[in-house]
């Protein structure tokens, strides 16, 4: 899958720029889950292994949020964010 072909077909509804990024569910899930999972992992290793039980809860919660919020169209020029599938 070529990202350039996927990205250039959309325009920003606010400024009509073609420099937009499409944020999909798995990318959003990775970006929102990475830091909390690393912090829980460090706390589980250094302090209490019981903290490791929170990792599935963080991932499941972020997955539910990602399903609701994505796909997102993000303009790099004016920082406009459109949720849901963009109209072509």
C-alpha positions as CSV (number, residue, x, y, z in Angstrom):
1,X,0.0,0.0,0.0
2,X,1.5,3.3,-1.1
3,X,0.9,6.1,1.4
4,X,1.4,8.8,-1.1
5,X,-1.4,7.6,-3.3
6,X,-3.7,7.2,-0.2
7,X,-2.9,10.7,1.1
8,X,-3.0,12.8,-2.0
9,X,-6.5,12.0,-2.9
10,X,-7.9,14.1,0.0
11,X,-8.0,17.8,0.6
12,X,-8.4,19.7,3.8
13,X,-11.9,21.1,4.1
14,X,-10.7,24.2,5.9
15,X,-7.7,25.4,3.8
16,X,-8.0,23.2,0.7
17,X,-4.4,22.0,1.2
18,X,-3.5,18.6,-0.2
19,X,-0.9,18.0,2.6
20,X,-3.1,15.8,4.8
21,X,-2.5,12.6,6.7
22,X,-5.0,9.8,7.2
23,X,-4.8,8.3,10.7
24,X,-6.1,4.8,10.9
25,X,-7.2,2.7,13.8
26,X,-4.0,0.7,14.4
27,X,-1.7,3.6,14.1
28,X,-3.8,5.6,16.6
29,X,-3.9,2.6,18.9
30,X,-0.1,2.2,18.8
31,X,0.5,6.0,19.4
32,X,-1.8,6.2,22.4
33,X,-0.9,2.9,24.0
34,X,2.9,2.9,23.7
35,X,3.8,5.3,26.6
36,X,1.3,4.0,29.2
37,X,2.3,0.4,28.5
38,X,6.0,1.3,28.8
39,X,5.4,3.1,32.1
40,X,3.3,0.2,33.5
41,X,6.0,-2.3,32.3
42,X,8.7,-0.2,34.1
43,X,6.6,0.0,37.3
44,X,5.9,-3.7,37.2
45,X,9.6,-4.6,36.8
46,X,11.0,-2.1,39.4
47,X,8.2,-1.8,42.0
48,X,5.4,-4.4,42.0
49,X,4.7,-7.1,39.4
50,X,1.0,-6.6,40.1
51,X,1.1,-3.5,37.9
52,X,1.5,-5.8,34.9
53,X,-2.2,-6.7,35.1
54,X,-3.1,-3.2,34.0
55,X,-1.5,-3.6,30.5
56,X,-4.5,-5.5,28.9
57,X,-6.9,-2.9,30.4
58,X,-4.9,0.0,28.8
59,X,-4.8,-1.7,25.4
60,X,-8.5,-2.6,25.4
61,X,-9.5,0.9,26.5
62,X,-7.4,2.5,23.8
63,X,-8.8,0.1,21.2
64,X,-12.3,1.0,22.1
65,X,-11.4,4.7,21.8
66,X,-9.6,4.1,18.5
67,X,-12.6,2.4,17.0
68,X,-14.8,5.4,17.8
69,X,-12.4,8.2,16.7
70,X,-10.7,6.8,13.6
71,X,-10.2,7.3,10.7
72,X,-9.0,10.9,11.1
73,X,-8.0,13.3,8.5
74,X,-5.3,15.7,9.8
75,X,-4.1,18.7,7.8
76,X,-0.4,19.4,8.2
77,X,-0.8,23.1,7.2
78,X,-3.6,24.4,9.4
79,X,-3.8,21.5,11.9
80,X,-7.5,20.9,11.1
81,X,-8.8,17.5,12.3
82,X,-11.8,15.8,10.7
83,X,-13.1,12.6,12.4
84,X,-14.9,9.9,10.5
85,X,-14.4,8.9,6.9
86,X,-13.7,12.0,4.8
87,X,-15.9,12.7,1.8
88,X,-14.1,12.5,-1.6
